[in-house]
Amino acid sequence: MLKVSQPTPSHFGIYVTDVEKMVHFYKTVFGLVETDRGVGKTFKAPLVFLSSSPHQHHQLVIAGGRPAEATFSTVMQLSFAVPSIQSLRDLKDQAVALGASKVLPLNHGNALSVYFADPEGNTIEIYIDMPFYISQPHGDPLDLSQDDETILRETEAICRQDPSFMPIEQWQAKFANAH
């Protein structure tokens, strides 16, 4: 059971046209596990519940019912934290192999991100947090062909040049004291 002390974002759902294709995409790219599926009694559409944690029954719900003629998704982005820069590279490649498009790697200073559209056009972000804070929005090109050490060194240099720079621990303390 997820323990929270205040309202905390915990899961999201998206409407899709092809349920099985999208379930396959998210299970394969992100290693999510199917925890349940069925047709809702009050929500008359197929639902597939996916999670990466035994502490949360579902973190993503794939819901049928998106019209095939829908020209764009109203989802701004679905974001997935990943453990390493190499994970960014590997997941990007795997997503593209399964039909992802519009790949955009960005260095936000406080995070390294790769954005892409899933097979039905929903924007996905995969990211790794950095130990820095700089005000957002911020986005420089991110060259994942560089080695990890170079990327980290360049990220720190970018951040230290920004007037809002501070170590993440300092930003976290300010946040905690303000709330």
Z-matrix of the N, CA and C atoms (Angstrom, degrees):
N
C 1 1.442
C 2 1.528 1 108.67
N 3 1.318 2 115.58 1 134.69
C 4 1.458 3 122.03 2 178.71
C 5 1.523 4 108.85 3 -75.34
N 6 1.329 5 117.09 4 125.94
C 7 1.470 6 121.22 5 179.31
C 8 1.515 7 108.30 6 -101.06
N 9 1.339 8 115.72 7 126.13
C 10 1.456 9 121.31 8 179.39
C 11 1.521 10 109.25 9 -134.22
N 12 1.327 11 116.05 10 152.45
C 13 1.456 12 120.63 11 177.92
C 14 1.521 13 111.50 12 -112.38
N 15 1.318 14 116.35 13 -4.88
C 16 1.460 15 121.70 14 177.20
C 17 1.519 16 107.50 15 -156.05
N 18 1.323 17 119.32 16 166.51
C 19 1.462 18 119.29 17 177.99
C 20 1.527 19 110.39 18 -54.78
N 21 1.335 20 115.47 19 128.01
C 22 1.464 21 122.28 20 -173.98
C 23 1.526 22 109.21 21 -136.81
N 24 1.337 23 117.83 22 125.59
C 25 1.468 24 117.14 23 176.13
C 26 1.530 25 109.97 24 -56.55
N 27 1.334 26 116.19 25 135.68
C 28 1.460 27 118.26 26 -175.38
C 29 1.521 28 114.79 27 -134.02
N 30 1.327 29 117.69 28 -31.45
C 31 1.457 30 118.60 29 179.09
C 32 1.521 31 109.24 30 -157.01
N 33 1.323 32 115.46 31 166.81
C 34 1.451 33 120.58 32 -179.87
C 35 1.515 34 108.97 33 -145.38
N 36 1.318 35 115.26 34 161.74
C 37 1.455 36 121.25 35 178.45
C 38 1.515 37 109.63 36 -133.80
N 39 1.312 38 115.44 37 148.45
C 40 1.462 39 119.87 38 177.10
C 41 1.525 40 109.56 39 -131.38
N 42 1.335 41 114.72 40 143.35
C 43 1.453 42 120.65 41 171.22
C 44 1.515 43 109.03 42 -79.43
N 45 1.327 44 116.33 43 138.09
C 46 1.457 45 121.29 44 178.36
C 47 1.521 46 109.78 45 -134.26
N 48 1.307 47 115.33 46 161.95
C 49 1.464 48 121.38 47 176.28
C 50 1.525 49 110.63 48 -88.20
N 51 1.343 50 116.34 49 -47.16
C 52 1.459 51 122.12 50 -177.24
C 53 1.536 52 108.83 51 -111.26
N 54 1.323 53 116.52 52 94.32
C 55 1.466 54 122.38 53 -174.62
C 56 1.520 55 111.56 54 -57.67
N 57 1.322 56 118.26 55 -50.00
C 58 1.463 57 120.59 56 -174.84
C 59 1.529 58 112.04 57 -65.47
N 60 1.319 59 116.96 58 -40.81
C 61 1.471 60 120.20 59 178.43
C 62 1.519 61 110.18 60 -61.93
N 63 1.320 62 117.39 61 -43.20
C 64 1.461 63 121.25 62 -177.20
C 65 1.533 64 111.28 63 -72.51
N 66 1.331 65 117.98 64 -37.37
C 67 1.465 66 120.49 65 175.61
C 68 1.529 67 109.00 66 -61.72
N 69 1.315 68 117.06 67 -45.15
C 70 1.467 69 121.46 68 178.22
C 71 1.528 70 110.30 69 -58.60
N 72 1.325 71 117.84 70 -45.33
C 73 1.464 72 122.42 71 -179.57
C 74 1.530 73 110.58 72 -58.33
N 75 1.320 74 117.62 73 -52.92
C 76 1.466 75 120.43 74 -175.79
C 77 1.528 76 112.61 75 -70.35
N 78 1.331 77 118.15 76 -34.92
C 79 1.464 78 120.12 77 175.85
C 80 1.522 79 110.85 78 -67.38
N 81 1.317 80 117.09 79 -41.96
C 82 1.462 81 120.89 80 -176.31
C 83 1.527 82 111.90 81 -73.65
N 84 1.319 83 117.87 82 -49.01
C 85 1.462 84 120.53 83 -176.15
C 86 1.526 85 111.33 84 -70.94
N 87 1.326 86 117.85 85 -44.00
C 88 1.462 87 120.76 86 -172.60
C 89 1.521 88 114.70 87 -104.96
N 90 1.332 89 117.63 88 -0.92
C 91 1.462 90 120.22 89 178.40
C 92 1.517 91 113.27 90 68.11
N 93 1.334 92 116.84 91 22.66
C 94 1.464 93 119.59 92 179.36
C 95 1.527 94 109.78 93 -69.95
N 96 1.313 95 115.24 94 151.24
C 97 1.454 96 122.42 95 -179.22
C 98 1.524 97 108.74 96 -109.38
N 99 1.311 98 116.01 97 134.63
C 100 1.466 99 120.28 98 175.99
C 101 1.526 100 108.52 99 -74.70
N 102 1.333 101 116.08 100 122.08
C 103 1.462 102 120.14 101 -178.55
C 104 1.528 103 112.82 102 -102.18
N 105 1.315 104 117.37 103 -25.96
C 106 1.466 105 122.71 104 177.89
C 107 1.515 106 108.78 105 -164.80
N 108 1.345 107 114.20 106 164.29
C 109 1.463 108 120.49 107 172.09
C 110 1.511 109 108.43 108 -158.96
N 111 1.316 110 116.31 109 156.75
C 112 1.451 111 122.00 110 177.46
C 113 1.517 112 110.18 111 166.02
N 114 1.326 113 114.16 112 -176.41
C 115 1.461 114 120.94 113 176.04
C 116 1.517 115 106.41 114 -106.70
N 117 1.313 116 115.89 115 129.15
C 118 1.457 117 120.19 116 -178.13
C 119 1.515 118 112.98 117 -65.74
N 120 1.337 119 116.28 118 148.46
C 121 1.469 120 120.93 119 177.24
C 122 1.520 121 111.22 120 -75.54
N 123 1.334 122 116.38 121 -39.03
C 124 1.462 123 119.28 122 177.83
C 125 1.524 124 111.24 123 -98.69
N 126 1.314 125 116.60 124 -27.03
C 127 1.456 126 123.04 125 178.29
C 128 1.517 127 106.10 126 -107.91
N 129 1.315 128 117.34 127 95.88
C 130 1.472 129 123.01 128 -170.25
C 131 1.520 130 112.96 129 -79.35
N 132 1.323 131 116.10 130 61.06
C 133 1.465 132 121.37 131 177.19
C 134 1.523 133 108.09 132 -142.46
N 135 1.332 134 117.29 133 153.80
C 136 1.457 135 118.78 134 175.73
C 137 1.529 136 109.91 135 -65.93
N 138 1.329 137 115.46 136 137.27
C 139 1.462 138 122.54 137 179.91
C 140 1.521 139 108.86 138 -128.34
N 141 1.337 140 116.41 139 133.92
C 142 1.458 141 121.48 140 175.18
C 143 1.520 142 106.82 141 -124.96
N 144 1.334 143 116.02 142 124.88
C 145 1.457 144 122.91 143 -176.69
C 146 1.528 145 109.10 144 -100.06
N 147 1.338 146 116.20 145 129.44
C 148 1.462 147 122.31 146 -176.34
C 149 1.520 148 110.08 147 -128.02
N 150 1.342 149 115.96 148 146.01
C 151 1.457 150 120.18 149 179.32
C 152 1.521 151 110.16 150 -149.91
N 153 1.339 152 114.74 151 157.30
C 154 1.465 153 120.22 152 172.36
C 155 1.521 154 110.71 153 -113.13
N 156 1.332 155 116.52 154 5.83
C 157 1.460 156 120.32 155 -173.42
C 158 1.521 157 111.40 156 -136.12
N 159 1.339 158 117.06 157 135.89
C 160 1.466 159 118.64 158 174.92
C 161 1.528 160 111.92 159 -70.44
N 162 1.337 161 117.05 160 -7.97
C 163 1.467 162 120.90 161 -179.48
C 164 1.523 163 112.65 162 -92.18
N 165 1.332 164 117.21 163 -6.62
C 166 1.456 165 120.89 164 177.84
C 167 1.523 166 108.97 165 -134.69
N 168 1.325 167 116.08 166 118.91
C 169 1.459 168 120.91 167 -179.77
C 170 1.520 169 111.14 168 -54.34
N 171 1.317 170 116.20 169 -42.53
C 172 1.466 171 119.44 170 176.65
C 173 1.518 172 110.68 171 -148.27
N 174 1.313 173 113.80 172 142.81
C 175 1.459 174 122.08 173 175.09
C 176 1.524 175 110.06 174 -116.37
N 177 1.317 176 115.94 175 -20.62
C 178 1.462 177 122.41 176 177.29
C 179 1.519 178 108.18 177 -139.56
N 180 1.321 179 115.50 178 134.63
C 181 1.463 180 121.45 179 174.02
C 182 1.521 181 107.48 180 -117.05
N 183 1.315 182 115.53 181 124.99
C 184 1.462 183 121.59 182 173.56
C 185 1.528 184 105.95 183 -95.77
N 186 1.331 185 115.89 184 120.06
C 187 1.466 186 121.33 185 -176.17
C 188 1.520 187 109.93 186 -118.28
N 189 1.316 188 116.06 187 127.36
C 190 1.457 189 120.01 188 174.12
C 191 1.523 190 109.33 189 -68.90
N 192 1.313 191 115.34 190 165.68
C 193 1.453 192 119.14 191 175.33
C 194 1.517 193 115.36 192 117.00
N 195 1.310 194 117.90 193 -4.32
C 196 1.467 195 119.02 194 176.45
C 197 1.521 196 107.54 195 -73.08
N 198 1.320 197 116.81 196 125.70
C 199 1.475 198 118.32 197 -179.04
C 200 1.526 199 111.58 198 -64.18
N 201 1.310 200 116.83 199 138.88
C 202 1.466 201 121.35 200 179.65
C 203 1.527 202 111.15 201 -60.36
N 204 1.319 203 116.83 202 -27.23
C 205 1.470 204 119.89 203 -178.16
C 206 1.531 205 113.10 204 -85.45
N 207 1.333 206 117.83 205 1.83
C 208 1.465 207 120.54 206 177.59
C 209 1.532 208 108.21 207 -60.85
N 210 1.336 209 116.11 208 127.21
C 211 1.465 210 119.28 209 -175.15
C 212 1.518 211 113.01 210 -89.13
N 213 1.340 212 118.75 211 -17.89
C 214 1.452 213 120.68 212 177.00
C 215 1.517 214 109.28 213 -157.36
N 216 1.309 215 114.77 214 162.44
C 217 1.453 216 121.46 215 178.15
C 218 1.522 217 108.79 216 -90.77
N 219 1.309 218 116.95 217 142.93
C 220 1.465 219 119.83 218 175.24
C 221 1.526 220 111.43 219 -89.60
N 222 1.326 221 117.07 220 2.41
C 223 1.460 222 121.65 221 175.82
C 224 1.526 223 107.27 222 -77.36
N 225 1.346 224 117.30 223 122.85
C 226 1.463 225 119.83 224 178.80
C 227 1.525 226 109.44 225 -68.00
N 228 1.342 227 117.34 226 -49.85
C 229 1.457 228 121.61 227 174.34
C 230 1.517 229 109.80 228 -169.99
N 231 1.319 230 115.67 229 152.92
C 232 1.455 231 124.06 230 170.25
C 233 1.518 232 105.16 231 -113.28
N 234 1.321 233 117.79 232 124.91
C 235 1.456 234 121.20 233 -173.82
C 236 1.517 235 111.47 234 -112.38
N 237 1.327 236 115.22 235 136.59
C 238 1.452 237 122.99 236 179.54
C 239 1.523 238 108.74 237 -124.62
N 240 1.329 239 116.93 238 121.14
C 241 1.464 240 120.98 239 173.26
C 242 1.521 241 108.02 240 -74.95
N 243 1.331 242 116.17 241 139.57
C 244 1.455 243 121.46 242 178.88
C 245 1.526 244 108.72 243 -125.19
N 246 1.339 245 118.25 244 161.59
C 247 1.460 246 119.78 245 -171.72
C 248 1.528 247 116.85 246 -82.44
N 249 1.344 248 118.45 247 -14.99
C 250 1.468 249 117.72 248 -173.01
C 251 1.519 250 111.02 249 -159.22
N 252 1.328 251 115.34 250 166.11
C 253 1.464 252 120.72 251 174.40
C 254 1.523 253 109.53 252 -63.67
N 255 1.328 254 117.26 253 -38.94
C 256 1.462 255 119.93 254 178.05
C 257 1.526 256 110.59 255 -61.30
N 258 1.326 257 117.68 256 -34.89
C 259 1.467 258 120.42 257 175.90
C 260 1.524 259 110.95 258 -61.05
N 261 1.340 260 116.62 259 -38.71
C 262 1.469 261 119.53 260 176.28
C 263 1.525 262 110.17 261 -57.62
N 264 1.323 263 115.82 262 -46.75
C 265 1.465 264 120.49 263 -179.38
C 266 1.536 265 110.82 264 -62.45
N 267 1.328 266 115.64 265 -50.32
C 268 1.465 267 120.76 266 -174.68
C 269 1.522 268 112.08 267 -65.02
N 270 1.334 269 117.09 268 -45.68
C 271 1.465 270 120.06 269 -178.66
C 272 1.521 271 111.60 270 -67.97
N 273 1.324 272 117.23 271 -37.52
C 274 1.471 273 120.66 272 175.81
C 275 1.519 274 109.37 273 -57.98
N 276 1.328 275 117.14 274 -49.80
C 277 1.460 276 120.99 275 -178.95
C 278 1.522 277 111.43 276 -62.11
N 279 1.319 278 116.91 277 -42.19
C 280 1.458 279 120.51 278 -179.52
C 281 1.526 280 110.92 279 -66.62
N 282 1.331 281 117.22 280 -41.03
C 283 1.462 282 120.80 281 179.07
C 284 1.524 283 110.87 282 -63.11
N 285 1.330 284 117.01 283 -43.94
C 286 1.464 285 121.15 284 179.37
C 287 1.531 286 109.80 285 -62.40
N 288 1.325 287 117.22 286 -40.93
C 289 1.464 288 120.82 287 178.99
C 290 1.526 289 111.85 288 -62.36
N 291 1.335 290 116.79 289 -25.08
C 292 1.471 291 120.99 290 -179.72
C 293 1.531 292 112.58 291 -101.23
N 294 1.324 293 117.28 292 14.55
C 295 1.455 294 119.49 293 172.83
C 296 1.513 295 116.80 294 108.17
N 297 1.325 296 118.86 295 3.88
C 298 1.463 297 120.43 296 176.82
C 299 1.529 298 109.13 297 -69.10
N 300 1.330 299 115.21 298 152.39
C 301 1.461 300 120.81 299 179.90
C 302 1.526 301 109.45 300 -141.67
N 303 1.323 302 116.49 301 -178.18
C 304 1.464 303 123.31 302 176.56
C 305 1.531 304 112.33 303 54.74
N 306 1.310 305 116.89 304 48.27
C 307 1.464 306 122.23 305 -177.07
C 308 1.531 307 109.76 306 -72.57
N 309 1.339 308 115.99 307 129.60
C 310 1.462 309 121.58 308 -179.52
C 311 1.530 310 109.67 309 -140.44
N 312 1.348 311 118.31 310 100.58
C 313 1.469 312 120.48 311 175.15
C 314 1.541 313 109.52 312 -81.73
N 315 1.340 314 116.68 313 132.09
C 316 1.463 315 121.69 314 179.94
C 317 1.516 316 111.17 315 -134.90
N 318 1.322 317 114.80 316 144.94
C 319 1.460 318 122.26 317 173.87
C 320 1.523 319 106.78 318 -104.03
N 321 1.330 320 116.23 319 109.96
C 322 1.471 321 121.84 320 179.89
C 323 1.526 322 111.96 321 -89.92
N 324 1.319 323 117.78 322 -1.12
C 325 1.459 324 121.26 323 -175.78
C 326 1.513 325 110.84 324 84.26
N 327 1.326 326 116.84 325 -58.24
C 328 1.458 327 120.53 326 177.65
C 329 1.528 328 112.15 327 -82.86
N 330 1.329 329 116.63 328 -9.99
C 331 1.461 330 122.10 329 179.26
C 332 1.521 331 109.07 330 -158.59
N 333 1.322 332 114.68 331 152.80
C 334 1.455 333 122.01 332 170.54
C 335 1.519 334 106.33 333 -106.02
N 336 1.319 335 117.47 334 127.46
C 337 1.460 336 121.49 335 -172.44
C 338 1.512 337 111.87 336 -130.34
N 339 1.325 338 114.80 337 151.21
C 340 1.455 339 121.78 338 166.54
C 341 1.528 340 105.96 339 -127.28
N 342 1.323 341 115.36 340 124.08
C 343 1.461 342 122.03 341 176.86
C 344 1.520 343 108.04 342 -103.30
N 345 1.336 344 116.21 343 146.29
C 346 1.452 345 121.16 344 173.36
C 347 1.517 346 108.56 345 -159.27
N 348 1.325 347 115.23 346 161.83
C 349 1.460 348 121.10 347 176.16
C 350 1.524 349 108.33 348 -94.54
N 351 1.334 350 116.91 349 130.48
C 352 1.463 351 119.60 350 175.23
C 353 1.535 352 108.46 351 -69.51
N 354 1.335 353 119.08 352 177.43
C 355 1.466 354 119.69 353 -175.66
C 356 1.526 355 115.28 354 -59.54
N 357 1.341 356 118.54 355 -17.65
C 358 1.460 357 120.08 356 177.37
C 359 1.524 358 112.36 357 -109.08
N 360 1.340 359 117.10 358 13.92
C 361 1.455 360 120.52 359 172.25
C 362 1.509 361 116.75 360 90.49
N 363 1.333 362 119.32 361 4.46
C 364 1.463 363 121.52 362 175.79
C 365 1.525 364 108.76 363 -74.84
N 366 1.326 365 117.24 364 134.51
C 367 1.455 366 120.48 365 -179.88
C 368 1.521 367 110.01 366 -78.39
N 369 1.326 368 115.62 367 127.43
C 370 1.456 369 123.52 368 179.32
C 371 1.524 370 107.54 369 -114.47
N 372 1.322 371 116.20 370 139.91
C 373 1.457 372 121.65 371 171.29
C 374 1.518 373 107.54 372 -119.31
N 375 1.322 374 116.34 373 130.61
C 376 1.458 375 121.03 374 167.18
C 377 1.522 376 104.99 375 -112.78
N 378 1.334 377 116.68 376 138.69
C 379 1.459 378 118.11 377 -173.63
C 380 1.516 379 111.80 378 -151.81
N 381 1.339 380 113.23 379 159.77
C 382 1.457 381 121.37 380 171.17
C 383 1.526 382 106.59 381 -128.46
N 384 1.312 383 116.69 382 131.48
C 385 1.463 384 121.16 383 178.29
C 386 1.513 385 111.05 384 -70.23
N 387 1.307 386 115.51 385 148.93
C 388 1.459 387 123.31 386 175.67
C 389 1.538 388 108.19 387 -109.16
N 390 1.318 389 117.96 388 161.07
C 391 1.471 390 120.29 389 -177.46
C 392 1.534 391 113.15 390 -84.13
N 393 1.339 392 116.26 391 28.00
C 394 1.456 393 121.20 392 -176.53
C 395 1.523 394 110.50 393 -128.69
N 396 1.315 395 114.92 394 156.14
C 397 1.461 396 121.36 395 169.38
C 398 1.520 397 107.63 396 -119.49
N 399 1.323 398 116.43 397 133.10
C 400 1.462 399 123.51 398 162.36
C 401 1.522 400 105.63 399 -140.56
N 402 1.326 401 116.61 400 151.17
C 403 1.462 402 119.43 401 -175.72
C 404 1.528 403 110.46 402 -62.48
N 405 1.306 404 113.87 403 149.57
C 406 1.463 405 122.39 404 -177.97
C 407 1.520 406 109.09 405 -115.48
N 408 1.324 407 119.18 406 154.87
C 409 1.459 408 126.64 407 6.00
C 410 1.525 409 112.23 408 -78.39
N 411 1.308 410 114.26 409 148.22
C 412 1.463 411 122.85 410 177.24
C 413 1.528 412 106.63 411 -151.03
N 414 1.296 413 117.82 412 133.15
C 415 1.458 414 119.95 413 179.81
C 416 1.512 415 112.72 414 -155.33
N 417 1.318 416 115.73 415 108.61
C 418 1.458 417 122.48 416 173.32
C 419 1.522 418 108.08 417 -104.50
N 420 1.330 419 117.44 418 155.72
C 421 1.468 420 119.03 419 175.29
C 422 1.535 421 110.58 420 -57.82
N 423 1.316 422 115.86 421 145.83
C 424 1.464 423 122.64 422 178.30
C 425 1.516 424 107.97 423 -121.17
N 426 1.321 425 116.12 424 118.79
C 427 1.468 426 122.12 425 179.63
C 428 1.520 427 108.94 426 -99.67
N 429 1.327 428 115.88 427 98.93
C 430 1.464 429 120.79 428 -177.85
C 431 1.525 430 113.01 429 -76.01
N 432 1.330 431 117.47 430 -3.13
C 433 1.465 432 118.64 431 174.98
C 434 1.530 433 110.84 432 -78.68
N 435 1.336 434 117.15 433 -13.84
C 436 1.463 435 120.42 434 175.92
C 437 1.530 436 109.02 435 -75.13
N 438 1.344 437 116.44 436 157.11
C 439 1.459 438 119.33 437 177.45
C 440 1.539 439 109.13 438 -73.08
N 441 1.321 440 115.79 439 160.51
C 442 1.463 441 121.88 440 -176.07
C 443 1.527 442 112.08 441 -56.14
N 444 1.328 443 117.30 442 -43.93
C 445 1.465 444 121.44 443 -177.43
C 446 1.529 445 111.29 444 -60.18
N 447 1.327 446 116.84 445 -42.07
C 448 1.467 447 121.09 446 179.08
C 449 1.524 448 110.25 447 -65.26
N 450 1.320 449 116.93 448 -44.72
C 451 1.467 450 120.98 449 179.25
C 452 1.524 451 110.21 450 -59.70
N 453 1.326 452 117.43 451 -46.04
C 454 1.472 453 120.74 452 -179.02
C 455 1.532 454 111.45 453 -65.37
N 456 1.306 455 116.78 454 -41.31
C 457 1.468 456 120.71 455 179.34
C 458 1.534 457 110.41 456 -64.01
N 459 1.332 458 117.21 457 -45.03
C 460 1.463 459 120.86 458 179.61
C 461 1.527 460 111.36 459 -66.61
N 462 1.321 461 117.30 460 -36.64
C 463 1.465 462 120.72 461 178.36
C 464 1.523 463 110.63 462 -63.88
N 465 1.316 464 116.90 463 -45.94
C 466 1.466 465 119.41 464 178.56
C 467 1.524 466 110.88 465 -61.35
N 468 1.326 467 117.62 466 -41.08
C 469 1.469 468 120.72 467 179.46
C 470 1.529 469 110.98 468 -63.29
N 471 1.330 470 117.16 469 -43.08
C 472 1.472 471 121.40 470 177.16
C 473 1.531 472 109.67 471 -58.94
N 474 1.313 473 116.16 472 -46.42
C 475 1.461 474 120.93 473 -176.79
C 476 1.527 475 111.85 474 -65.35
N 477 1.299 476 116.87 475 -44.27
C 478 1.471 477 120.45 476 -177.48
C 479 1.530 478 112.16 477 -65.89
N 480 1.317 479 117.78 478 -21.80
C 481 1.465 480 121.53 479 176.83
C 482 1.526 481 111.93 480 -79.88
N 483 1.319 482 118.14 481 -16.60
C 484 1.462 483 122.22 482 -177.33
C 485 1.529 484 109.47 483 -83.15
N 486 1.340 485 118.60 484 131.67
C 487 1.471 486 120.43 485 -178.46
C 488 1.537 487 113.96 486 -62.12
N 489 1.320 488 117.82 487 -20.42
C 490 1.473 489 119.96 488 -179.48
C 491 1.527 490 112.68 489 -89.50
N 492 1.338 491 118.44 490 1.29
C 493 1.466 492 123.02 491 -174.92
C 494 1.534 493 112.30 492 -56.15
N 495 1.325 494 114.68 493 139.10
C 496 1.461 495 122.37 494 166.12
C 497 1.528 496 107.44 495 -160.26
N 498 1.343 497 117.56 496 153.99
C 499 1.464 498 119.12 497 173.84
C 500 1.534 499 109.34 498 -60.31
N 501 1.311 500 116.46 499 148.36
C 502 1.468 501 120.36 500 -175.48
C 503 1.526 502 111.70 501 -59.30
N 504 1.327 503 117.82 502 -33.45
C 505 1.465 504 120.36 503 179.49
C 506 1.527 505 110.96 504 -62.64
N 507 1.316 506 117.03 505 -36.35
C 508 1.466 507 121.32 506 178.45
C 509 1.531 508 110.11 507 -67.67
N 510 1.341 509 117.38 508 -43.41
C 511 1.461 510 120.74 509 177.08
C 512 1.527 511 110.94 510 -62.99
N 513 1.333 512 116.56 511 -41.52
C 514 1.466 513 120.36 512 179.83
C 515 1.527 514 111.19 513 -63.02
N 516 1.324 515 117.48 514 -39.81
C 517 1.474 516 120.94 515 177.54
C 518 1.525 517 110.26 516 -64.57
N 519 1.328 518 117.66 517 -42.12
C 520 1.470 519 120.50 518 177.52
C 521 1.528 520 110.17 519 -61.59
N 522 1.326 521 116.46 520 -43.62
C 523 1.460 522 120.81 521 179.20
C 524 1.528 523 110.29 522 -60.68
N 525 1.325 524 116.52 523 -48.37
C 526 1.469 525 121.08 524 -178.41
C 527 1.519 526 111.21 525 -61.35
N 528 1.311 527 117.61 526 -39.93
C 529 1.469 528 121.51 527 -179.12
C 530 1.519 529 112.38 528 -71.70
N 531 1.315 530 116.98 529 -25.35
C 532 1.468 531 120.82 530 -179.73
C 533 1.525 532 112.38 531 -82.72
N 534 1.327 533 116.62 532 -13.05
C 535 1.468 534 119.97 533 -176.67
C 536 1.477 535 109.82 534 -118.32
